[in-house]
Amino acid sequence: AGYSIFRGANGTKDLFRRNPDDPRVKHIKVLPTKRGTKLMVSGWWGMARHINYTGDWVLGLAWCLPCGFDRVIPYFYAVYFAVLLVHRDLRDEEMCEKKYGKDWATYKQKVPYRFIPGVY
C-alpha cells in the first residue's frame, strides 16, 4: 500500500510537471497561481497536500512490522521517520505560504488534509 501511494503520487506529479497535456494526467484539476504555476487539486494530490509522505511513512512502517510487537526498538525508525516528515511538512507549509501567498490559502481550502485524507 505504501509503495502504491508513494509511487502513484510522485509518478503523477512528475508526469504532470513534464507534460500536463499527457492523457494520463490531463484529467487532473488544477488551481492556477499568480506565479503562473498550477497546483494539483484532484487525484492523489487532491486527497492530501503531502500524500507522498504518507506512502513513504507506510513503507517505513512496513520495515518494522516483521519484528512483531514484543519490543519497541524496531519501531524507533517509524517514530523517527514520522517526526522527520511532520517537521518537513511544517517547513514546506511555511515555504509554500511565502511562495504562493493567497493562492496557498485557497489551495488549503481545496485540499484541507496534510497527510491522511479525512484525518490530518
Buried (B, 14 or more C-beta within 10 A) or exposed (E): EBEEBBEBBBBBBEBBEEEEEEEEBEEBEBBEBEEEEBBBBEBBBBBBBBBBBBBBBBBBBEBBEEEEEEEEEBBEEBEEBBEBBBEEBEEBBEEBBEEBEEBBEBBBEBBEBBBBBEEE
